[in-house]
Amino acid sequence: MLEMISIPLNLLWKHPGCGNIVTFAQFLFIAVEGFLFEADLGRKHPAIPIRYYAIMVTMFFTVSVVNNYALNLHIAMPLHMIFRSGSLIANMILGIIILKKRYSVFKYASIALVSVGIFICTFMSAKQVTSQSSSSENDGFQAFAWWFLGIGALTFALLMSARMGIFQETLYKQFGKHAKEALFYNHALPLPGFIFLASDIYDHAVLFNNSELYQVPVVGVVVPIMWFYLLMNVITQYVCIRGVFILTTECASLTVTLVVTLRKFVRALEAVRLTSPSFCTQTEASPSALGSGCVLISRFGSQGLLSSPRVWCVYSAIWSSSLMGL
């Protein structure tokens, strides 16, 4: 559920492997802001014990890194975004298993539609990988094996993200609502882990420095355009992620997952629209099924949960920042 780190499409298309530097920039910005204004320069003690944040952070960091790495495993961008929209399925399954929850028929129907959409996109992506690989049988098998590994990575990240959302929901029930504190610790504690990604981050920083120059409107400062894209993404994603953490204190885990999934769905549509015509034609049924499922669950499954004015303000902030971050 909290797997909200998002990479803008303009960054991904120019540098498909830039996920680590984008994630690091977002984590660093939120951690610094939280250290100054939430932790009061370290003088404020957390309401939730650090050991619980350590567990959550381990899952959060793992999900972010695995999702970024999957882009290097022959996973098409639309498939990557649509597959991650399956968080509704994972959240519902784990909710039934762990929390012993039961859902309405409309929710089960919507989950079935989302599942169909993901299956269609995954199946057509597998055909595309096979057709684009070399005529050599060994090369074709190798490309498919990497793609299959990428699907495994996305599945693991999906289940881990859903488990993390349920874990956070139980923490708030036990210790109370502390959205800003959770936002800070979930982004500050993982920072040492980026040491293992330092080489990749540095390589992409060099690539960003060598990108074309861009004059920032109003201020007139000239900077490499990739750094400008990164700055805009960090700001918009901060608004979006902050909103999601507030939602986790106001709504059930499945409802927050719905909001995040709808956000991913818009990004998936944009990715499908801008990819090759053949892939768009083959996967056009997938976003349709996903969209229908999301509309069903938002119409019949979340009545009363988004009625609070504060929740709707947060919801609007998430959507506006997401659209700007495309």
N, C-alpha and C positions, 0 to 999 in steps of 0.2 A: 504494500500500500504506500509506503513512504519512499518507494523507489521512484523519486521524482526528478532526479538529475536528467536534464534534457539537453540535447545538442541541436543547435539550429541547422536547418537543411543547407544553408549557404556555406557553413563551415564543413559539413560532412562531404559535400560534393567536391569541394576543392581539396580537402585533406581528409579522406575517409578514416584514417587512423588517429584522428586528433582527439578522440574521446577522453584520454587520460589528462591532457592539459586542460581541457574544458572542465572536467570534473574537479581537478585540483583547484582551478581558479574559483569555482563556485563554492567549494568547501572552505577555501581560505577566506574568501570575502565574508561568508556567513559566520565563520569562527571569530574573525576579528571584530565584526559588528557585535556579536553576542558577548565577547569578552569585555568590550567597553561598556555596553548598555544593559546587559542581562546579568553577567557574573560580577559586575562592578569591579573590574580589574582583579578578579580572583577573591575578593573579600566576601562574596555571598556564597553560602553553603547550599548545595543542591537539596531540594525537597525529596527527590527520589534518589536512593543510594546509587553511588557510582557503579557498583557491580552490575546493576540492571542495565544501565546505559552501556556498559562494556559489552554485554551480550547483544543488545540492540545494534550497537555500532559495528560489531563483527559481522552481523547479518547485512546491515546497510552497506558497508564497504564491499563485502563480497558480491552483493547483487550488482552494484555499480560497475565494478571491475569486470565481472563476468559478462554483463550486457555489452560493455565496450569491446571486450575481446571477441565477442561473437561476430562483430562486423568484419573481422579478418578471416572468417571461416566460410567464405562463399555464401554468406547470408545476404540476400537482397534487402535494400533499405525498406521497401514496403512490407516485406515479410517480417523484418525485424520489428517494425512498429505495430503491425497487425497482431503478431504473435504475442507481444507484450500486452495487448488489449485483453488477452485471456486471463488477466489477473482476477477478473470476476469469477471465472470458473474455479481457479485455485482457491480464492477466498471462500467461496461457498463450500467447496469440498472439505477444506480444513475446518471451516466453521461447524460442519456436520460432525466431523470426526472428533475434533478437540473440544468444542464448546457445546456439542450435542444440540445444535440449533436445528429448527425445522422451518422451511420456507413455503411460500404460497405457490400455487400452480403457475402463476404468471412469471414468477422469478425462475422457476425451472424451465419454462418455455423460452424465456429470454436467454438463459444460459445455453440452451440447446442451439439457438440461432447463432450466438457468438461462437460456439464450438464448430458449427458448420462453416462459418466464415473463415476461421483459422485453418480448418482442414483444407478448404479449397485453395487458399493462398499457399499453404505448405506444399500441397500436392503439385500445383503449377510451378512453384519455385523449384521443386526437385526435377521436373521435366526440363526447366530452363537450364539448370546446372548441367544436366546430362547433354543437352543439345549444344551448349556453348563450349563444352570441353573438347579436347583434342580427339581426333579420330582414333588415336591409339587407345586400346582397351585399358591399358595400365593407367594412362593419364585420366581417362574417364572414371575409372574406379577410384582413383586417388581424389579427384575433385568431389565425387559423391561422398566419399568417406569424410572429407573435411566438412562438407555441408551437413552430413549426419551428426558430426561432432558439434557443429554450431547449433543444431536443433536441440541436442542434449543440453548444451550450455544454457540456451534460452529457457528450456523447461525447468532446469535446476533453479535459475534465477527467478522464474515465475513462482515456483513453490516457496522458495526462501522469502520472497517479498511478501507473499500472502501470510506466511507464518509470522513474519515480523509485524505485520499489521495487527494480527490477533494478539501477539505478545504485548504490543503497545496498548491495545484496548484494555487488556487485563491489568496493566500497570496503572492506568488512569483510574480504574475502578478501585484499586487498592490504595493508591497514594494521593489521589486527587488530580485535578487538571493543571498541568504545568507546560503549556505548549511552547512558550518562548525558551524555557529552560531545556526542554527536550530538543528543540531546534539547535540550540548552541552546542550541547554535548554530542549530539549525533553528527555534527560537522567538525567539532574541535578534536575529539578523541581519535578519529581516523587519520589525522594529518601525518603522523609519523609513518604510516603505512605507505605513503607516496614516495618514501625513500627508495623502495624497490622499483618504482616506476620512473626514477629520476632521469635515467638515460633517454627514455622515450619522450618524457616531458621536455627535456633540453633540445632534442632533435626537432621537435615540432615548434619550439620557441624560435629556433633558427629559421625554420621554414616560414613562420609568421613574420619574422623580421624582413625576410626577402620578398614578401608579397608586395603588390603594387601599392603606391601611396594614395592616400585619400584625405581630402580636406574636410574636417569635421564642420558641419554647419554651425552657424552662430559664433562659435569660438574661433574658427578659422585655423585651428591647429592641424598640421599635416602629420598623419601617422600611417603606418602600414595598415591596409584595410582589414587584414585578418585580426589584428589586435582590436580594431574598432568593433568588428563583429563580436569578438569575445567579450568586450566590455558591455555591449548592449545585452548580450545573452546573460551575463552574470547579474545585471540589474533586474531584468525582467524575470529571470528564474528565482531570484531572491523573493520578489513579491509573490510569485506563484507558490514556492515551497513554504513560505511563511503562512500563506493561506491554508495550505493543506494541513500543516501541523495544528493550526487553530481548529480546523474541521474535525481532526481526530479527537478533540476534547468535547465536541458538540454532537457528533453523530456516531452511529455504529460503524464498525469496520467495513461492512459491505457497502454502506452508503458512500463512505469516503472513496472506496475502490471504484464505485460507479463514476464519481466525479473525475477521478484520475483517468479512468478508461475512456470517458467521453472526450477528454482532452487529447489522449493518445489517438483516438479515432480521427479527430480533425487533422492531426499531423500525418496520420496514415493516408488519408484522402489526398492531402497535398503532395505526399511522396509519390503516390500512385499516379497522380495527374502529371507529374514532371518527369517520370521515368520513361523508358522506351515504350512506344505504342503497342508493341506485341505483349509486353508484360501487363500493360493497362487493360488490354482487351481480355487477356486470359484471367485476370483476377478481379474483373469488375463485379462479379457476384459476391466476392468476399466482403468488400466494404458494405455492400447492401445488406448482407446477413448480419454483419456486426452492428450496423446502424439500427436495424430493426430490433435486435436484441437489446441494445442500449435504451432505445425509446420505450420498449415494453417495460423494462425494469425501472426506468425513471418515472414512467406514468403510473404503474400499478404497484411497484415494490417500494417506493420511497415516500408515499403520501404521509404527510405530517412530520417527516424527519427534516425537511428543508424549509419549514414554515417560519423559523425564527428570522427576524430582520438581520441580525448579526451574521447568521449563517449565509443568507443571501448576499450580503455585502462581500463576505469572504469568497463565496462562489463566483461572483462577478469579477473580483480581483484576479482569481485564478485564470478565468477565461480570457480576460483582457490581456494579461501578461503573457499567456500562452500564445495568443494570436500574434502579438508583437514579436514574440521570440521565434516565430516561424522563419 
